[in-house]
Amino acid sequence: MDPLTMRLEEETIEDLSEEYEERGFRNRAVYIRWIIGQRDVLFEDEGGGIDAAERLADHDDRLDDLDDRLGELEEQARPFSWTSRSSDSSP
């Protein structure tokens, strides 16, 4: 990949930082690459982008579902902790 340098408003950078975390991306750069990769969806509908907006909402819902599933799997993967019980209960 070739590097690309961009200058953005501080508020935009803060928004992107919050969004990538909320949407479960590894980091801001990966999130921005994903956004850029979705540009064909944004420009598909010449009638105002309504279909594109609906698709993005669907993707966002899917990410939420995947995030919930990941949380469930992480919960299941936590190691089971046995409470130490012995016949000798001396400290």
N, C-alpha and C positions, 0 to 999 in steps of 0.2 A: 504494500500500500504506500502511496505517496502522502506525505504530511500536508496538512492544510491549516494555515493559521487564520483565525477569525477574531475580530474584535466585537464584543457584545456588551450591551448595557449590563451593569452590575445586577440589576433586578432580574434580567433574563437569565443570567448565570445562576442566581440563587433559585429561581423557579426550576430550571433544568436540574439542579442538584437535588431539590426536593422530589421532583417527578421521577427521576431515575430510581431513587430509593423506594418510593411508593409503588412503582411498577415492577420492582424486583430485578432491575438490571444490575450487572456487576459494578459498573462505574458510569460516569457521565459520558465518556467518549463512546462507549458501546451504545448507550441510549441515543446519542446524537446520530451515530451511524445508522441505527434502526430507523429513526425519524426520516433521515435522508433516503433510506431504502424504501420508505413508504410513499415517496413522492408521486409515483405512478398512480396510486390509489387516489391521491388528492386531486389529480388532474384528469382522471378518467371521465368524470361526469361534467360535461360542459354546461349543464343546466344549473349550476350553482353549488355543486359539491354536497348535496344532501345525501346521496348514496355513500359518498366517501366518509362523511361524518358518521353515518350509521355503522359503516364497516369499522371505523376506528373505535366506536363505542363497543361494538361486538368484540373487537380484539382486547379492549380494556377489560371487559367482563371476563373474557377467557383467561387473561392474566390473573385476575382476581381469583378465579376458580383454581388455577394452577398454584397460586400462592397458598390458598387454603389447603389444597391437597399436600403441598410440600410441608406445611405445618403439621398435618396429620401424620405424615410419614416420619418426620423428625421426632414427633412425640412417641411413635411406635418404636423408633430406633434407640431411644434412650436406654441405657443399660439398666437392667433390673437390679435393684439393690436388696440384698438379703440382710435382714437384721441379725446380727451375731447373737446366737443363743447357744449357750453351753450349759452343761449340768453344773459347772463350777461358775457361780456368779460373782466371784471375787473380783475386785477392780484391778 
